[in-house]
Amino acid sequence: MQYYMSNDLLECRKAPPTSSTSSSASAILPLLLSINSQHVAVREQVARLFNAFSSLSSGRGYLVEAPAIVMALLDLLYGERLEDTATRRNALGAIQKLSLR
């Protein structure tokens, strides 16, 4: 996880936009968590990754730098409230851990 954070592989840190990147480079992760996504397995694994990151203090600090990720987790939680899925449990766990920060 330290490698992910130190190299900003999830693009959570704000970087000045350049001509080759859009102003919202990290938009792919919230899209992967979207309840409308056809890729259920990918959505579950992304939620699991965020849950793992939020287990560590440094991971929580890293994730909260991208409010779009937190909002996507909340949207996922509300969107799957009728079903108890692994995705929903991981999103709930990540949100609960993020509240510790």
TORNU-299432 format. One record per residue (C-alpha): residue number from 1; residue in one letter; z, y, x. Coordinates in pm, 1 decimal, decimal comma. Example, Ala and Ser with C-alpha at 12.3 -4.5 7.8 and 13.67 -1.06 7.14 Angstrom:
<koltor doza="1" torgu="A" c3="780,0" c2="-450,0" c1="1230,0"/>
<koltor doza="2" torgu="S" c3="714,0" c2="-106,0" c1="1367,0"/>
This chain:
<koltor doza="1" torgu="M" c3="0,0" c2="0,0" c1="0,0"/>
<koltor doza="2" torgu="Q" c3="69,9" c2="231,5" c1="290,8"/>
<koltor doza="3" torgu="Y" c3="-293,1" c2="196,3" c1="396,2"/>
<koltor doza="4" torgu="Y" c3="-411,3" c2="290,5" c1="46,3"/>
<koltor doza="5" torgu="M" c3="-188,0" c2="596,8" c1="40,4"/>
<koltor doza="6" torgu="S" c3="-243,9" c2="717,2" c1="395,5"/>
<koltor doza="7" torgu="N" c3="-621,7" c2="693,0" c1="354,2"/>
<koltor doza="8" torgu="D" c3="-613,8" c2="808,4" c1="-9,8"/>
<koltor doza="9" torgu="L" c3="-827,2" c2="516,4" c1="-125,8"/>
<koltor doza="10" torgu="L" c3="-741,9" c2="583,1" c1="-491,4"/>
<koltor doza="11" torgu="E" c3="-828,1" c2="951,4" c1="-446,0"/>
<koltor doza="12" torgu="C" c3="-505,6" c2="1072,5" c1="-601,2"/>
<koltor doza="13" torgu="R" c3="-459,5" c2="1364,2" c1="-367,3"/>
<koltor doza="14" torgu="K" c3="-629,8" c2="1688,1" c1="-448,0"/>
<koltor doza="15" torgu="A" c3="-909,8" c2="1760,3" c1="-204,3"/>
<koltor doza="16" torgu="P" c3="-1137,9" c2="2061,1" c1="-212,9"/>
<koltor doza="17" torgu="P" c3="-1468,0" c2="1959,4" c1="-371,4"/>
<koltor doza="18" torgu="T" c3="-1767,0" c2="1943,8" c1="-143,1"/>
<koltor doza="19" torgu="S" c3="-2133,1" c2="1949,3" c1="-228,5"/>
<koltor doza="20" torgu="S" c3="-2153,0" c2="1569,7" c1="-206,5"/>
<koltor doza="21" torgu="T" c3="-1855,9" c2="1497,3" c1="-435,7"/>
<koltor doza="22" torgu="S" c3="-1775,5" c2="1603,7" c1="-786,2"/>
<koltor doza="23" torgu="S" c3="-1466,6" c2="1806,1" c1="-872,5"/>
<koltor doza="24" torgu="S" c3="-1312,0" c2="1495,8" c1="-1028,9"/>
<koltor doza="25" torgu="A" c3="-1363,1" c2="1223,8" c1="-771,4"/>
<koltor doza="26" torgu="S" c3="-1081,8" c2="1006,6" c1="-907,8"/>
<koltor doza="27" torgu="A" c3="-1231,6" c2="991,2" c1="-1257,2"/>
<koltor doza="28" torgu="I" c3="-1332,0" c2="626,7" c1="-1210,1"/>
<koltor doza="29" torgu="L" c3="-975,1" c2="493,1" c1="-1225,7"/>
<koltor doza="30" torgu="P" c3="-886,4" c2="645,8" c1="-1564,2"/>
<koltor doza="31" torgu="L" c3="-1220,7" c2="517,6" c1="-1695,2"/>
<koltor doza="32" torgu="L" c3="-1134,7" c2="166,2" c1="-1580,6"/>
<koltor doza="33" torgu="L" c3="-808,7" c2="190,2" c1="-1775,0"/>
<koltor doza="34" torgu="S" c3="-980,0" c2="323,9" c1="-2085,5"/>
<koltor doza="35" torgu="I" c3="-911,8" c2="123,2" c1="-2400,0"/>
<koltor doza="36" torgu="N" c3="-1284,6" c2="144,0" c1="-2475,4"/>
<koltor doza="37" torgu="S" c3="-1371,4" c2="-33,5" c1="-2150,7"/>
<koltor doza="38" torgu="Q" c3="-1556,3" c2="-361,6" c1="-2190,7"/>
<koltor doza="39" torgu="H" c3="-1399,1" c2="-496,2" c1="-1872,2"/>
<koltor doza="40" torgu="V" c3="-1064,0" c2="-631,1" c1="-1989,8"/>
<koltor doza="41" torgu="A" c3="-992,0" c2="-819,2" c1="-1666,2"/>
<koltor doza="42" torgu="V" c3="-1061,2" c2="-510,5" c1="-1454,5"/>
<koltor doza="43" torgu="R" c3="-840,8" c2="-297,7" c1="-1679,9"/>
<koltor doza="44" torgu="E" c3="-560,4" c2="-552,5" c1="-1644,0"/>
<koltor doza="45" torgu="Q" c3="-588,8" c2="-560,9" c1="-1264,4"/>
<koltor doza="46" torgu="V" c3="-594,7" c2="-180,3" c1="-1234,1"/>
<koltor doza="47" torgu="A" c3="-280,9" c2="-159,6" c1="-1451,4"/>
<koltor doza="48" torgu="R" c3="-121,2" c2="-425,4" c1="-1229,5"/>
<koltor doza="49" torgu="L" c3="-214,0" c2="-226,7" c1="-916,3"/>
<koltor doza="50" torgu="F" c3="-58,5" c2="90,5" c1="-1058,1"/>
<koltor doza="51" torgu="N" c3="253,0" c2="-104,6" c1="-1155,3"/>
<koltor doza="52" torgu="A" c3="280,6" c2="-231,1" c1="-797,9"/>
<koltor doza="53" torgu="F" c3="235,8" c2="120,0" c1="-656,8"/>
<koltor doza="54" torgu="S" c3="500,1" c2="259,9" c1="-888,1"/>
<koltor doza="55" torgu="S" c3="752,7" c2="4,7" c1="-760,6"/>
<koltor doza="56" torgu="L" c3="795,1" c2="207,1" c1="-441,8"/>
<koltor doza="57" torgu="S" c3="916,6" c2="563,6" c1="-417,2"/>
<koltor doza="58" torgu="S" c3="622,6" c2="660,0" c1="-196,2"/>
<koltor doza="59" torgu="G" c3="384,4" c2="493,4" c1="-441,9"/>
<koltor doza="60" torgu="R" c3="531,3" c2="689,2" c1="-732,3"/>
<koltor doza="61" torgu="G" c3="489,2" c2="1010,1" c1="-537,1"/>
<koltor doza="62" torgu="Y" c3="129,4" c2="917,6" c1="-464,9"/>
<koltor doza="63" torgu="L" c3="37,5" c2="828,4" c1="-825,6"/>
<koltor doza="64" torgu="V" c3="187,5" c2="1138,7" c1="-984,0"/>
<koltor doza="65" torgu="E" c3="-48,0" c2="1349,9" c1="-774,4"/>
<koltor doza="66" torgu="A" c3="-322,7" c2="1242,4" c1="-1017,5"/>
<koltor doza="67" torgu="P" c3="-215,4" c2="1336,9" c1="-1371,8"/>
<koltor doza="68" torgu="A" c3="-530,9" c2="1172,7" c1="-1510,3"/>
<koltor doza="69" torgu="I" c3="-395,1" c2="833,4" c1="-1404,5"/>
<koltor doza="70" torgu="V" c3="-64,8" c2="890,8" c1="-1584,0"/>
<koltor doza="71" torgu="M" c3="-249,0" c2="1004,2" c1="-1897,9"/>
<koltor doza="72" torgu="A" c3="-477,2" c2="700,1" c1="-1881,2"/>
<koltor doza="73" torgu="L" c3="-172,4" c2="472,7" c1="-1860,3"/>
<koltor doza="74" torgu="L" c3="-24,1" c2="642,8" c1="-2166,4"/>
<koltor doza="75" torgu="D" c3="-351,7" c2="615,1" c1="-2357,1"/>
<koltor doza="76" torgu="L" c3="-369,2" c2="247,8" c1="-2270,8"/>
<koltor doza="77" torgu="L" c3="-13,3" c2="195,5" c1="-2388,0"/>
<koltor doza="78" torgu="Y" c3="-78,0" c2="365,0" c1="-2722,6"/>
<koltor doza="79" torgu="G" c3="-413,9" c2="193,9" c1="-2766,2"/>
<koltor doza="80" torgu="E" c3="-272,8" c2="-156,5" c1="-2727,4"/>
<koltor doza="81" torgu="R" c3="49,7" c2="-109,1" c1="-2921,3"/>
<koltor doza="82" torgu="L" c3="-32,7" c2="-385,7" c1="-3171,0"/>
<koltor doza="83" torgu="E" c3="-77,9" c2="-650,0" c1="-2902,5"/>
<koltor doza="84" torgu="D" c3="157,3" c2="-763,4" c1="-2628,4"/>
<koltor doza="85" torgu="T" c3="-88,5" c2="-810,2" c1="-2344,6"/>
<koltor doza="86" torgu="A" c3="-37,7" c2="-828,6" c1="-1969,5"/>
<koltor doza="87" torgu="T" c3="-226,4" c2="-500,5" c1="-1941,5"/>
<koltor doza="88" torgu="R" c3="13,0" c2="-329,2" c1="-2180,3"/>
<koltor doza="89" torgu="R" c3="318,5" c2="-472,6" c1="-2004,3"/>
<koltor doza="90" torgu="N" c3="191,6" c2="-352,3" c1="-1665,3"/>
<koltor doza="91" torgu="A" c3="111,0" c2="-6,2" c1="-1802,3"/>
<koltor doza="92" torgu="L" c3="456,7" c2="16,0" c1="-1960,5"/>
<koltor doza="93" torgu="G" c3="621,5" c2="-97,6" c1="-1637,8"/>
<koltor doza="94" torgu="A" c3="428,8" c2="159,5" c1="-1435,8"/>
<koltor doza="95" torgu="I" c3="519,0" c2="441,1" c1="-1676,5"/>
<koltor doza="96" torgu="Q" c3="886,2" c2="340,8" c1="-1675,3"/>
<koltor doza="97" torgu="K" c3="892,5" c2="334,4" c1="-1296,7"/>
<koltor doza="98" torgu="L" c3="709,2" c2="666,3" c1="-1272,9"/>
<koltor doza="99" torgu="S" c3="982,6" c2="821,3" c1="-1484,9"/>
<koltor doza="100" torgu="L" c3="1228,9" c2="742,6" c1="-1204,0"/>
<koltor doza="101" torgu="R" c3="1068,5" c2="1001,5" c1="-982,6"/>
